[in-house]
Amino acid sequence: MWLSDAQKIGVALTTFGGLFMLLGVMLFFDGALLALGNKTFYFFARKQKLRGTVCFIGGILLVFLKWPFVGVIVETFGFLNLFGDFFPVILTFLRQLPFIGNLLQLPYIRDTE
């Protein structure tokens, strides 16, 4: 074949990217997607979440500006500020699962919340 394995993977990824972009443009005016976009915008634009949003976006920009280590740390700080309220809910859900719930009930792990 005239394409190497790396080139085949690149062609496949480019094709999938183009298809997903086309699908995104076709579904751009879908009501459910617009409603999700509005909820997402209002979640990130709340006054209580502003510090987390700024840190998360600033971390992404730092990664793009070739400061990856600092950028990932700033992104992690922003992520924890944005989604830290959900961790107890996730932990409660995980404790109800069959195998993972048993692991989370072990003596030293049970006390961490």
Beta strands, then each sheet from edge to edge (+ up, - down):
end
